[in-house]
């Protein structure tokens, strides 16, 4: 299963218009395409109180304003990644945000984008070309974060892209997402383009969805590159995903045929193991519905043609549960 992995922000409000050909049951799942409602747009974030903040395991101190600067990104753990090129840490004003602001300086990424750590450099370069050409986009045209990534791809220089691609390809991915099979999950709402547990602590049935949320919301909001996520998935989904990944279950080509027996990638084919299941579902959905094309997705379009959203959940749950 050849799958595009380069991270872009891909949120979608539950009220966003679906593609005309989609049925209600096949509409983009709001739990995977998480868009902030107007009440939690950046303007409503707590103002900077000027007090230096700290995260576990770091001697760095930063104010809220410093953690929110996309041209001088918060680097809480400078020793956990190689020396990064300027494009990763500072971007290029005014239009090219630092790569490490969204994807984190160690490339681990967040549910609203993707982990770039360890992706083949050639693969990353192809994704930028696809974003520039229009071959890669979101299923819903008016989503702001994908549009932002398209703008960055068009504004960034080839030299900077090559430097960033080589940098992220050099980093070994690490365990980042704890996958838990369950029947109930914390009630969540959307904030910061991800699912966040309600303060009430109320639980609700998981249904057929994946609920991916920060392990420590406070640390995540400070963009701590060592504070990961937990992904709650339906019971039985990992085993079903393993069957699909290893055999295709009569519906598709086995994922392992292209992505390797451990889903850690082969050559220029990207790894799936240990990556955000929310992100993986978004990409499968976009490929199946024609929003993602380009050379790296030509094979994938036929692979996902007969898969439904339940299949996407199962494959993503299994892949995320594997060691990267």
N, C-alpha and C positions, 0 to 999 in steps of 0.2 A: 504494500500500500504506500504509494508515494505521496507524501503530504507536505504542503507548505507550512513552515514553522515560524518564519520571521515574524517577530512580534509587532503588531500594530494595535493601537487602542481600537476596540470594536464594540462599543456599547450600543444598546438599542432599547429605547423606552417601550414598555409593554403596549403603549398606545400608538407606536409608530406604524405607518402604513406598511402592510406586507405586500410582497409582489403579487401582481394580479392573478398569476397562475396558481398561487398557493391556496390551500384550503385552510380553514381555521386551525385544524389539528396539526397542520404542517407549518404554521406561522413561526417566525423566528422566536425561540424560547427566551422569555425575558430574563430568566435566571442565568442565561449564558451571555446574552446581549444586554448588559446592565448599564442603563443610562441614568445619570442623575436627574431627578425631577427638579423643577426650577427652585424649590426651596433650599436645595443643598448645592447650588452652583457656587463657584469659588468666592463670590462676593459675600456669601453668608458664613464663611469660615471664621473661626475665632480670630480676632485681631492679634497682632504680635504684641505681647506684653513686655518685650525687651528682656525677659529672664532667660538666661542660657538653659537649654534643654540637654538631657543626657540619655544615652541608651546603654543597655547592658553590655559589658565587655569592651567599652570604648572610653578613652580619655578625652575624646573630642567634645567640645561644648558649642552648641549652635542655637541661635534664636529661631523662633518660628519663621521669621522673614528669610533667614538664611536657608532654612530647609525647603523653602518654596521658590528658590531662585533657579530657573531652568538653564541659566547660563553660567552658574557657578555651583554645581550640584553638591548636596551634602554627601560627604565621604566619611562616614562614621568609622569605617574599618579599612584604612588605607593599606594595611598589610595583608588583606585577604584577596588581593588581586594584583596583577602585574602593573607596572607603570603604564598609565593610560594615555593615549594621544589626546591632544587638545580638543578634538571634535567630540570625544566621549565625555570629557569633563566640563567643557565650556561651550560647545557648539559654535555657531557663527551668527552673531546678531546681524539683522533683526529676525530672520526667518527660520534659522536652523537651530532648534533646541538641542541641547547636549543629549547625546544618545543615552548616557547613564542616568538622566533624570527619570525617564520612564522605565528603562530596562535595568536600572541600578548599575553602579560601577562595576560590580562583579558579574553582570549579565544574567542574574537569576530571574529578573522580571517579576511581574505581578499578574493577577488574573485578567486584568483589562488589556494586557499586551502579551508578551511571550518571553520565555527565556531565550537569550541568544548565546548563552555560554556553551561552547563546544560545537556550535553549528558550523558546517563547512563554509569557508570563506566564499567559495564560488557560489554556493547556494544563497548566501546573504546578498551577494552582488546581483544575482538574478532577481531576487525579490524587489530590490530597488528599481531595477529595469522594468519589472512588471508594474510597479506602482507608477512610474513615470509614464508608461505607455497607456495606462488605463486598463491593462489586463487584470490587475489585482485591485479589487474594491470590495465594499461591503454590500450585503444584500439589500440594504436600505440606503438610498442615496444621500439622505440629509443628515447622516450621522457626523457630528463634528470631529471626534477624534480620528476616524479614518481619513477624513478630509485633511486634517492637520498633518498626518503622516504622508499623504500624497504631496502636500505642499512642501514638506521638508525634503522628500525624495527629489522633487523637481528643483529645489533651490541648492541642495548640497552638491559640492564638487565631486567629481570622480575620484580625485586624490583622497579626499576625506572619507569617502565611502570605502575605498580600499584599505585605508588605515584602520577604520572602525571594524571592518569585516575581519581583518587579520587579527586584531586585538581580541574580539569576542571568540573567534575560532580557537585561540590559544588557551582559553580558560576551561578547565575541567568542571563540568556541572556537578553539583552536589545535591544530596537529598534536600528537598525544599517544601514538599507537599505531603502531608500525612493523610492517607486515604482511609476512611472509616465507613464500613457498611452499616447501615442503621435503618430503622423504620421511622424514627422521629428525629427532628433537627431543631435547633434554636430558631425561633421566628426571626426573620431578617427583613431589612429594608435596604434600599440602594443608596449608597453614599460614596463619593470618590470613585465612581465607576466600578464598584464591586459590592457584593453582598456583605452587610454588616449586621451583627446580632443586635436585636432590640435590647434596650436597657432593662425591660421588664423580665427578661429571662424566660419568657413563655416558650413552650415547645409546640411543634405542630408536625403532622405527618409529612414525610419527605415526598411521597408520591413518586412520579417518574421525572426526576430532575436531579441535578447535582448542585449542592449548596457549598460553594467554596468561599471561605471567609478567613480573615487574619487570625492567626494564633494569638496575637497581641495587638489589638487595634491601635493603641497609643503608639507603639513602636513603628507599626506600619505607616501611620499618618506622618511620622517623622522621617519616613523613607529609610528605615533601618534595613540595610542589605543583608542582615543576618537573622531577621525575624520573618519566619515563613508562614505557611498557610495550612489549613485543614480543609479537606474536601470530603463532605459527606455524600455517600452514594447509596442507591437502593440495594437492599440485600440481594445477593445472587448476581449482581451486575459484574463483579470482577471475574467470576467463573465464566459467565456468558461472554464477556469480552475476550477472555482467553481463547474460547472456542472460535470466535470470529477471527481473532488475530492470527491463530495458528492454522485454521482450516478454511476460513471463509464461510463455514456453515451452509454451504450450498447457495449462498447469496452473492458471494464476492470472491475476489482474489485474497488469499491470506496476506495479512499485513507483513508477516515475517518474510515473505518472499522478496520484498524490496528493502524493508527497514531492518532486517537481520533477525536471527532467532531470539535475541534478547531485546529487540526494539531499540538498540543503541545506534542504529544507522549503519550504512555501508557506503563507503566512498562519498559521493556528493549527495546521497540520499540522507535526509536528516534523521536524527534520533527522535523517538517519541517517548521513550522511557523517562518517567519522572517529571513530565511537563504538565502544565496547568490543564486539567480536564475541561474547564470552562472554555479556555482558548481552543483546545482541540475540537470541541463540539462546534464552536463558531466556524472554524475552518472547514470542517466536514460539511456543515450546512451551506456555507458560501460556495464551496466547490459543487455540491450537488445541485444547487439552484443557479449555477452559471455566473455567479458574481466573481468567482476567481478562476481566471484562465492562465495563460502563459505556459511556457514549455514544461515547467515543473509540475503542472496540474493536468496535462493532457491525459496521462494514464489514469490519474485519480478520478477524473470525471466518469470514466466507465466503471471504476472500482466501486464508487459510492452510489451508483445509479439505483440499485435495488435495496439500499439500506434506508431504514427509517430513523426517527429520532431516538427510539428505544435502542436501536443498534448503535447509534452514535454515543449514547450514554454509556453503554456497556464497553465499547472499545476504548473510550476516553478514560473510564474508571480503571480498566485493566492497565492501560499504558501509564497512567499517572501513578499507579501502585508499584510499578517496576523501579528498580534502582537505576538511576541515571548513569 
